[in-house]
């Protein structure tokens, strides 16, 4: 993914190249690849992919296999972060150390007598771990930049200028 970023190739185009080959690329394959990226990044499965793209299950399985081959490092990172969350008692941290606790949700999943509901709760937590690390870190960076901007341009300035942030 980083190599593609440095080459100026957007993630959805890169995924389309990885699945169907650069020689077969078109805007429709990019649109499908966008759906593949979001679905598989949030723990979707081949059956869901087949349904969303209205394709046969075997084709969806082939797409998942090609995606996993192309982005195996990202998939391994997600697995490692999920395992780390369990080892840390149900918490994960942004790059800057801001925690998010999942222990109570995991405990709730353990207490359900319906195995399907319990499994869905666990999967929901596991989807949120990499999401918190990535988006939470982005949020930390944004807040840090806003504080720096405030201190540099607004803290000792004209009181008639308002500083609005997110």
Secondary structure as the mmCIF struct_conf table of DSSP 4:
data_model
#
loop_
_struct_conf.conf_type_id
_struct_conf.id
_struct_conf.beg_label_comp_id
_struct_conf.beg_label_asym_id
_struct_conf.beg_label_seq_id
_struct_conf.end_label_comp_id
_struct_conf.end_label_asym_id
_struct_conf.end_label_seq_id
HELX_RH_AL_P HELX_RH_AL_P1 UNK A 2 UNK A 7
TURN_TY1_P TURN_TY1_P1 UNK A 8 UNK A 8
HELX_RH_AL_P HELX_RH_AL_P2 UNK A 11 UNK A 20
HELX_RH_3T_P HELX_RH_3T_P1 UNK A 22 UNK A 24
HELX_RH_AL_P HELX_RH_AL_P3 UNK A 27 UNK A 41
TURN_TY1_P TURN_TY1_P2 UNK A 42 UNK A 43
HELX_RH_AL_P HELX_RH_AL_P4 UNK A 46 UNK A 53
TURN_TY1_P TURN_TY1_P3 UNK A 54 UNK A 54
HELX_RH_AL_P HELX_RH_AL_P5 UNK A 57 UNK A 70
TURN_TY1_P TURN_TY1_P4 UNK A 71 UNK A 71
HELX_RH_AL_P HELX_RH_AL_P6 UNK A 72 UNK A 87
TURN_TY1_P TURN_TY1_P5 UNK A 88 UNK A 89
BEND BEND1 UNK A 90 UNK A 90
STRN STRN1 UNK A 91 UNK A 93
TURN_TY1_P TURN_TY1_P6 UNK A 95 UNK A 96
STRN STRN2 UNK A 99 UNK A 101
HELX_RH_AL_P HELX_RH_AL_P7 UNK A 103 UNK A 111
BEND BEND2 UNK A 113 UNK A 113
HELX_RH_AL_P HELX_RH_AL_P8 UNK A 115 UNK A 149
HELX_RH_PI_P HELX_RH_PI_P1 UNK A 150 UNK A 154
TURN_TY1_P TURN_TY1_P7 UNK A 155 UNK A 156
BEND BEND3 UNK A 157 UNK A 157
TURN_TY1_P TURN_TY1_P8 UNK A 159 UNK A 160
BEND BEND4 UNK A 161 UNK A 161
#
